[in-house]
């Protein structure tokens, strides 16, 4: 099973178990150990994973860290665990700071079972950085996140590659944070820089005020246009045929009259970019289960439905994104089940259930 599928299954189980996890030890057993196992390490083999790893620090003897992942008898990754309800902040990393300095490990992980923060020593040799170079959230991740976390796995781990990736991720994270800040509220320096690229005259206070508004609007419009363009491109298959429901071949003549009333009622329905992106995520999840042109979107007033074979009797899921609180209805169980979400990335955590809905429909056909 691929890592993304294992993590999706773990995320699904975690949602059901969190309410019952009352201690740090329970967090380790229910969440952290399965996570380590998903990375390919045998948690029951002390040559690979050592629980309560002893780190002697100066005059302090017998100091322990929750887990050390080993290679050739030496620790390569240190893991410190907190209870699943705990916030992860720099104070919780104090033990990792101490242990990192006295072991040969170059990667340290601070986790509460759901969120995994990865540290190394990019700032000063043998001194753990105060800021993580990567944060992986089991409750909300995508394929790019999995590609990065996979570098920790037994099969892929290479310290030089890991450090190179950490260096890139550190600065990419900083750049993305800056872009996000400028997207939300462009700074005066950013506005001046952009304005000078397109205006050769003197930037008077009045022009700066006007450009401040225009830069903000242009930034938003540019990104929205790019997103819409990529989504439109993604909706076209390699044969040049659109895969949107609106482009499905016309219904047979016998069905046309019955469909005409529906068509007139649905003219005012507008599929949002968020709904389209959600549809594409579901298609990506199902790409290895069924041909993507069998996964079809049908938008109605109250929700955006995703169907197998454009058949109302084969619902995969429904996206309820029009209200103040977003949720998804999953059809791996009879009658469907509502699952609240906070972002589109949450759909990846439902991958196993989305696939199960398709498998259920396929099984009925086989029978």
N, C-alpha and C positions, 0 to 999 in steps of 0.2 A: 504494500500500500504506500502511495506517495505521502511525503511529509505533510503537504497541505491537507490531505484527507485525514491523516492521523490527528492533526491539530484541530481540524473542524470537528471531528468526533469528540476530542477532549473538551473543546469549548462547549459543545452541546451537553455533554455530561456535567460539566462544571456548573452550568446554569441551574441544573436540577439539584446539585449537591451543596451549593453555597450556603443555603439556609441551615444546613445540618453540620457545617464545618465550624466548630466552636473553638478550636485550639490551633496552635502553631504546628503541633505534631500531626493533627488531622489534615492541615493544609499541605504538609509535605507528602503524606501518604496519598491523598486524593488527587492532588494537582501537580506538585513538583516532581515527584518520582515518575509519574506517567509522561511528563514533559521531557525529562531526561531520557527516558526509555524511547520516546518518539525520535530523539536525535540519534538513536542507534547504540546507546551505551547500556550495558547490562547492569541495572541497579543492584543486582544480587551478586555481582562479581567484584570482589574487593580490589582486583587488579585494574578495574576500570572506574569504579565509583566507590569512594570511601566516605561513609557518613561519619559525622563527628570527627572530622580530620583534625589532628592535633598540630597546632602551630605554636612553638615555643618562642616567646617574644621577650628578649632580654632576660630579666630576672623572673619574669612570669612564665611558669611552666604549666603545660597542660591546657593552654588556651585552645578552644575548638571552633571550627567553622562547620556549618551544617553539612556541606558536601564538597568534596574535591574530585574532579574528574581527572583520571590519571592516564599517562602514557609513558611506557618504559620506566615505570616506577616513580615518575615525577608528576606533580600536579600541573595541569595545563589550564584548568578552569576552576575558579573558586566560586561557590554559590552560598549566599547567605539568605535565609528564608525568614519571612515575617508572616504573621497571621493574615488570612485572606481579607480581613476587614481593615488592615492597616494601610495608612498612607505611606508612600515611599518618599522619604526626604533625605537630605544629606546627613542628618543625625542618625538615621537608621543604617547608614553606610560606615559608621565609625569602626566597627569590627573589621570590615573589609579593608579599610585603609591600613589598619595595623597588620593584618595578615598578608596583604599584597606585598608589603615591604620585605617580609622575611621568607617568602617562598619564591620559586622560580616561575610561578604562574604569571602570565601576562594579561589574562582576561578574568575579570571579576563580574559576577552577576548578583544583583540585588532584586529579590522578587517577593511578592505576596501570593504567588500561585497563579495570578491572572496577568499581572504586569511584570515584565522582565526588563530590567535596566542593565545595560552592558557597559562596563568601564574598561579602560586600559591606561597606559602611561604615556600619552602623547605629549604632555606638557613638560614633564621631568622624568628621566629614567628611574624606574623602580618606585615611583610615587604615583599612586592611583589618582587619576584626574577627578576633579570634583563634579564634573558634569558627564553624564553618560554619552557615548557616541551613538547609541541605538536604544530605542525603547520599543519593545514588542508587547502588544496588548492582546491577550488571548480572546478577549471579548470583541475585538474589532481589529481585524487584520486583512490584508489583501495579498495577492501573489508576490508583489515586490517585497513586502515584509518577510514573507516566507523564504524568498530567495536569499535575503540577508541572514536570517536566523539559521538557515541551512548550513552556513559556513561554520557553525559551531558543531555540526554533526560529526560523528566518528568517521564516516566515510570521506568527508570533505575537509576536515580541520587541517589547516596549515597556518602556522603562526605568522609567517611573513605575509601571506595573502590576507589573513585576518587583520593584521595591523594596517596594511595598505587600505583595506576596505574601511577600517575604523577612521583613518585619516580623512578619506573622501567623505564618509558619512558625517563626520563632525562638521566639516565646512559646508556641506550641502544643507545640513540642518540649519546652520547659521544663516546661509543665503535664503533658504525658504522662510525662515522667521522674518528676515528683513523684507522680503517680498510681500509677506502677509501683512506686515505693519504698513508698508507703503500702499498696498491695495486697500486696506481699511481706512487709513488716514495718511496721505502723502505728506512727508515732511517738507519744510521750506527748502532745504538743500536739494532734496530729490526733485521738487518742482522746478527749481532754478536750473538744475542740470538738464532736465528734459527740455525745458523751454529754450535753452541755448542751442540745443541740437536742431531746432526747427525755426527759431526766430533770431535774425541777425542784428536787430536793432537794440536799443537800450531798454532794459527791463525796468520800466517805471513802476512805482507802487501800485498804480491802477492796473497795469498789465499783469503784474504778479498776482493780484487778486483775481483777475479774470482767468489767467492761466491755471491758477490753483483749482478752480472749478472744472475747467476743461480737461486738465490732466487726470483728475479723479474720474470724470465721466468717461474719458477715452480709455483709461486703464480697464474699467469695468466692461465697457463695450467690446474692447479688443479680446479680453479673455472669454466673454460670452460667445463672441463670434467664433473663436477658435474651438471652443467646446462643441458648439452646434455643428461646425464643419466636420470635426472628427466623428461625431455621432452619426452624421449623415453618411460619411464614408464607411463607417462600420456597419451600417445597415444594408450595404450593397455587397452581394456575394461575388465570388470570383468570376461568375458568368455575366456579371453586370445586371443581374436581376435584383430588384429591391425585395427585401424580406419583411417589410412592414405589412401589418394587416391590411392597411389601406390599399396595398398593391397586390393583394391576393387576387387571382383570376376571378372574373365575375361569376356570380352564382348561376346555376342552371335556371332556365326560363321559369320552371315550375316554382322556384323559390323567389323569383324576382319581385312578384307582387307582394308576397308576405314580408319581404325585406324592405320594401319602399318606405313603409311607415317608420321603421327603425332608423333608416337612413336619414329621413327628414328630421327625426328627433335628435339625432346625434351630430347634426351639423355644427352645433355650438360647443361641442366637446373639443377641448384643446389639450393635447398630450404635452406635458411639461418636459423640460430637459431632464429633470430629476427622474421622472417616470421612465423616460427613454434610457437613461443611464442604468437604472435599476434593471430594466429588461435586458440590457447588454451584459450586466453582471450575471444574471440568471443563465443567459446563453453561454457565457464563459464557463460557468460551473458545470453545465451539461454537455460541454463540447466533446467529451469522451464517452458520453452515455448514448446520445442520439445525434443524428445530423442536425445542424443548427437551424436549417430551414423548416424543421418540424416544430420548432419552438416559436410560437406566434404570440404577438401582443394584441389584445383587444381592449380598447379604452372605453369606459362608460362613465356616466356622471359621478357615481359614488366611489369607483375604484378603477384601477388599471389591471385587467386580468391577463395572466400569462398561461397559455393553453398548449397542450400537446396536439399537434395535427389540426389546429384551429377548431377544436371540438369542445363545446361547452361541457361535455361529459368527461373530459380529461383535463380538469384544472390542475395546474402545477402550483401556482400561488397567486395571490392577489396583492397588489401594492396599494395601500390606503395612504396616500401622501397629500390629500387635499385639506385635511383638517389640521388643527393646531398640534395634535399629537400623532406622529406617524406610526403605523404598524403594518405588519404583513400577515396575511392569512395563509397558512401552510396546509397542504392537502395530502400529506402522508398519512393522515388519520381521517377516518370517516367524518364528514361534516365540516372538516377544516378546524384549525386551531389558530387563534390570534396570538401573535408575538410582537410586542412593542420593540421599536428600534430607535436609536438616537442618531444614526448616520447610515448612509448607504453601505459602508464597509461591514455593517452588521450582517448583511446578506451572505457574506463569505462564511460567517460562523454558522449559517443555516444550510451549508452546502450538502451535508449528508441527508438532511430531511428533504431538500429540493430534489435530490437524486432519487430518494425513496419514493416520492410521489410519482415520478416517471416510471420507476420500476413496477409500482403497483398497477399503473395503467397497462404497461406492457405485459404484465403477468395475466391480466384479465383477457387480453387479446389472444395470448398463447393458449389459454384454456378453451 
